[in-house]
């Protein structure tokens, strides 16, 4: 990790840069795969599964027999953990339900907004070296609460042609049964365009690597919505002199182990904390099974020493991290100053891992600085908000003249006529 002490503000942006990728080459590769899937359907998905996931599939669907077998392979202890996490996620997201209320903006003019669930949603669950069964709970639970009619889940299989059993058990707990063996760009294409086996959806959710993020962004240009531009994971920690350096190092490494393109940043007002965290990262890294992956991520990471809380918060807000941990004595005060972040963890015991699994908040969050303009996945992500209005004759009398005047001023005589006809139909005009 690179150490930066008291940087000038003019250097902050360059210090906080994410790892760069060859966007042109990435875009071309993704576009080619998407076109193949759009044209050849299942055949293309199977071809790329063999190429990228090294598995030859006869069927893309997960069978009931496979679901039953998976349940037997998951330990009782893990089942209990998954059920606990599901309960907390469900409780938190159910609390976001709202009842529409009708508002009379003028006498005789009543307006209201009704949330309507997106009928078909697609959930992408990353696999590979770390199958993220927790993401199944994060994405499927609010989809079920919202009332989405069809939930399609795609996840890459292992080399044995089977989906990780914990992924399937989590899907069962969350109430998802349309599960398909497809990963990466080909999965995003299948859910966007539909294949012989995999239904098309209206909106795609889920994190992934840079290829998945690029695929989501490309299909979003052609009629399919996405949750957000979600790419490599990241965390920023703000610490003071009393912070627990071992805890902080563990938090940094928990993100670094996600992938070599992940990034972790420490911003601290204390030289003691900076040195202590550096030492702890070095020590803890040695015992980490995913040491080689975490080491590559640490090459992209920074330890930054700043003068005071103002600089720490301004830098964190500029970075707009996916995860923000504030481990300071005055964390409650600093929390009020957070402007840009996906999810915030307060105090020495609120580790980011809690949010990843079982506290109840959603771990599908904006990365790469998109926390400046995007929210993480929440219950509203699965709804469309449709507005309604009813206007009585009294309402026409109250707003008709203003509507006609504004339409005329914009030279939209058809708009004016639609209102003036109604006005003339009423006595008094």
Secondary structure, 3 states (H helix, E strand, C coil): CEEEECCCHHHHHHHCCCCCCCHHHHHHHHHHHHHHHHHHCHHHHHHHHHHHCCCCCCCCECCHHHHHHHHHHCCHHHHHHHHHHHHHHHHHHHCCCCCCCCEEEECCEEEEEEEEECCEEEEEECCCCCCCHHHHHHHHHHHHHHCCCEEEEEECCCCCCCCCHHHHHHHHHHCCCEEEECCHHHHHHHHHHCCCCCCCCCEEECCCCHHHHHHHHHHHHHCCEECCCCCCCEEEEEECCCCCHHHHHHHHHHHHCCCCCCEEEEEECCHHHHHHHHHHHHHHHCCCCCHHHHHHHHCCCEEEECCCHHHHHHHHHHHCCCEEEEECCCHHHHHCCCCCCCEEEECCCCCHHHHHHCCCCCCCCCCCCHHHCCCCCCHHHHEEEEEEEEECHHHHHHHHHHHHHHHHHCCCHHHHHHHHHHHHHCCCC
